[in-house]
Amino acid sequence: MARLTGYGSLIAGALAAIGASVCCVAPLVLLALGIGGTWVAGLTSMEPYRPFFIGLTLLFLGLAFYKLYLAQQTCTPGTPCAEPRTIRRQRLIFWIVTALLLCLLAAPWLAPWFY
């Protein structure tokens, strides 16, 4: 394992955030797109699992942070992971994804301000 990145953790965090917001954000998005029906109300049945998915999201984001900032990366010279530009790009992607995921997690609490 010469390369240690946080992409797997970011993907897992994104999936957990989507799971956490499916009860609240998905019905709003579907209704905004003009898609409706009684089955949209069924998406709110995921509400009891929201804290679990929020915890998973924060856990995976913390793991990605650890891998990108705190863990020692061992790369052989000449490989892409040894270049500082690659590490900067990974960290930039991490912060962009983190901001998007936190907005997605906060959407149910912020939604009442918009309607």
C-alpha positions as CSV (number, residue, x, y, z in Angstrom):
1,M,0.0,0.0,0.0
2,A,2.2,2.7,-1.3
3,R,-0.6,5.2,-1.7
4,L,-2.8,6.4,1.2
5,T,-5.7,8.6,0.1
6,G,-9.0,9.6,1.6
7,Y,-11.1,9.0,-1.5
8,G,-12.7,5.8,-0.2
9,S,-13.7,7.6,3.0
10,L,-15.0,10.5,1.1
11,I,-17.2,8.3,-1.1
12,A,-18.5,6.4,2.0
13,G,-19.2,9.7,3.7
14,A,-21.1,11.0,0.7
15,L,-23.2,7.8,0.6
16,A,-23.9,8.1,4.3
17,A,-24.9,11.8,3.9
18,I,-27.3,10.9,1.1
19,G,-28.8,8.2,3.4
20,A,-29.1,10.8,6.1
21,S,-30.8,13.3,3.9
22,V,-33.1,11.0,1.9
23,C,-35.9,11.5,4.4
24,C,-35.9,15.3,4.2
25,V,-34.1,16.6,1.1
26,A,-35.2,14.0,-1.4
27,P,-38.9,14.9,-1.2
28,L,-38.2,18.6,-1.5
29,V,-36.0,18.0,-4.6
30,L,-38.5,15.7,-6.2
31,L,-41.3,18.1,-5.6
32,A,-39.3,21.0,-7.0
33,L,-38.7,18.9,-10.1
34,G,-42.4,18.4,-10.4
35,I,-42.3,14.7,-9.4
36,G,-44.9,13.9,-6.9
37,G,-47.1,11.2,-5.6
38,T,-48.0,9.4,-2.5
39,W,-44.8,7.3,-2.7
40,V,-42.8,10.5,-1.9
41,A,-44.2,10.5,1.6
42,G,-42.7,7.0,2.0
43,L,-39.3,8.6,1.9
44,T,-39.9,10.2,5.3
45,S,-39.9,6.7,6.8
46,M,-36.1,6.9,6.8
47,E,-36.2,9.7,9.5
48,P,-35.5,7.4,12.4
49,Y,-32.2,6.3,10.8
50,R,-31.0,9.8,10.2
51,P,-28.8,10.1,13.4
52,F,-27.1,6.8,12.4
53,F,-26.3,8.1,8.9
54,I,-25.1,11.4,10.3
55,G,-22.8,9.6,12.6
56,L,-21.4,7.5,9.7
57,T,-20.9,10.6,7.6
58,L,-18.9,12.3,10.4
59,L,-16.9,9.2,11.0
60,F,-15.9,8.8,7.4
61,L,-15.1,12.5,7.0
62,G,-12.9,12.2,10.1
63,L,-11.2,9.1,8.7
64,A,-10.5,11.0,5.4
65,F,-9.2,14.0,7.4
66,Y,-6.9,11.6,9.3
67,K,-5.6,10.0,6.1
68,L,-5.0,13.3,4.4
69,Y,-3.5,15.3,7.2
70,L,-2.3,13.2,10.1
71,A,-1.2,9.8,8.7
72,Q,2.3,9.4,7.3
73,Q,2.2,8.8,3.6
74,T,4.8,6.5,2.3
75,C,5.3,7.0,-1.5
76,T,8.2,6.0,-3.6
77,P,9.8,9.0,-5.4
78,G,8.4,9.6,-8.9
79,T,4.9,8.3,-8.2
80,P,2.0,10.7,-8.3
81,C,1.3,10.5,-4.6
82,A,4.8,11.8,-3.9
83,E,4.0,15.1,-5.7
84,P,2.9,18.0,-3.5
85,R,0.4,19.1,-6.2
86,T,-1.4,15.8,-5.9
87,I,-1.7,16.1,-2.1
88,R,-3.0,19.7,-2.4
89,R,-5.6,18.6,-5.0
90,Q,-6.7,15.7,-2.7
91,R,-7.1,18.1,0.2
92,L,-9.0,20.7,-1.9
93,I,-11.4,17.9,-3.0
94,F,-11.8,16.9,0.6
95,W,-12.8,20.4,1.7
96,I,-15.2,20.9,-1.2
97,V,-16.9,17.5,-0.5
98,T,-16.9,18.2,3.2
99,A,-18.7,21.6,2.7
100,L,-21.2,20.0,0.3
101,L,-21.9,17.1,2.7
102,L,-22.3,19.4,5.7
103,C,-24.8,21.5,3.7
104,L,-26.7,18.4,2.8
105,L,-26.8,17.3,6.4
106,A,-27.9,20.7,7.6
107,A,-30.6,21.0,4.9
108,P,-33.5,19.7,7.1
109,W,-32.7,22.3,9.8
110,L,-32.2,25.1,7.2
111,A,-35.2,24.3,5.0
112,P,-37.8,26.1,7.1
113,W,-36.0,29.4,6.5
114,F,-36.6,29.1,2.8
115,Y,-40.3,28.3,2.7
